[in-house]
Amino acid sequence: MKHVGIIGFGNMGEALVNGLLKAKHDFEIGLSEKNEERIVKARERYGLPVFKDILHLVAASDMVILAVKPRDVEGVITSIEKANTRMKTTQGGIVSIVAGKETSFYRERLSVNNVARVMPNIAAKVGKALVGICFDEKADEEFKKNSILIAEALGRVIRVPEELMPAITGISGSGIAYALKFIEAMSMGGVATGIPYKQSLEITIQVLEGAIALLKESNKHPAEIISEVTSPAGTTIAGIEALEMGKFNSAVMEAIKSAANRAKELEA
């Protein structure tokens, strides 16, 4: 049995606990959290041991998952530096869900080769995130296997080279917000044409679910399906023309590039 210690019990920490408990892997989970309300939730709702002292959690763990805000990671790493003797002498390691920190940061600070970097999005709360994962080049295969099992608790896992992690942040980590912005815009468009907001939102969600199902089942390029629904001088081309006038494609592409560039800046 692997002892897995999760540092941080916010959105991602709780999503991990939910996913891991449902998956029923051979992991024993412990937590480190300072917020009293979250500590009570972890103990009463999930029945998990909570360590206020990070040193005790690390000493009891084979693998440590960092699920904290980027601004908090330095303090956490400083604490782990004082307690990582166990991790050096076993084949454990670090799984980081911290944006902007490369695997080399943990390897150099903690003298641990087994490092995984994971980038999910907020859909991890329902187990439906797109999760990018990469590893330090010296990480061993058992660690990689266990790290992927952990990442799968959040959603669908895609392994990528580390240089693409900022791009994963742009299209997945931040991109889900752009998808929600589009849903909101479509819903408000329905309101503008006379449909009550609640009903318009329901319609929009169903339209998008249908589009996704059609795309998956047909194996066609999106442009091909668009051409099938776009009649000469019809309603769809009128709407597409309005999107093009608003530079829709360009705006979405720039949003993803901007988020990816910002993620890369955070690595510096």
Secondary structure as UniProt FT lines:
FT   STRAND          2..7
FT   HELIX           11..23
FT   STRAND          27..32
FT   HELIX           36..46
FT   STRAND          50..51
FT   HELIX           54..59
FT   STRAND          63..66
FT   HELIX           70..72
FT   HELIX           73..81
FT   TURN            82..84
FT   HELIX           85..89
FT   STRAND          93..96
FT   TURN            99..100
FT   HELIX           103..110
FT   STRAND          115..119
FT   HELIX           122..126
FT   STRAND          129..135
FT   TURN            137..138
FT   HELIX           141..152
FT   TURN            153..154
FT   STRAND          155..159
FT   HELIX           162..164
FT   HELIX           165..168
FT   HELIX           169..173
FT   HELIX           175..192
FT   TURN            193..194
FT   HELIX           197..218
FT   HELIX           222..229
FT   TURN            232..233
FT   HELIX           235..245
FT   TURN            246..247
FT   HELIX           248..267
//
